Amino acid sequence: MNAFIVFLLVSAAGFGLLCAGVWLLAGTGWALIAGAASMFSIAWFIRRGLSDE
């Protein structure tokens, strides 16, 4: 699997988790927002790896 495809999938998953977390904004919503933050940090590391090539 191409690294750019993985970057797009992780970014989309982070955006989806963030939207779902803001929509719920209860106990589960905060967990979804934390998951989105981790997905965005993973996407950031992948993007940094892609720019170093």
C-alpha positions, 0 to 999 in steps of 0.5 A, a space after each residue: 500500500 502506498 504511503 500517500 494512500 495511508 496518509 489519506 486514509 488516516 486523515 479521513 479517519 481522524 476527520 471522521 472521528 473529530 466530526 463524530 466526537 463534536 456531534 456527540 460531545 458527551 463521555 464517548 464524544 471526548 474519547 472520539 476527539 482524543 482518537 482524532 487527535 492521535 489519528 492526526 498525529 499519525 498522519 503528521 508523521 506520515 506526511 513528514 516521512 513523505 516530504 523527506 523522500 
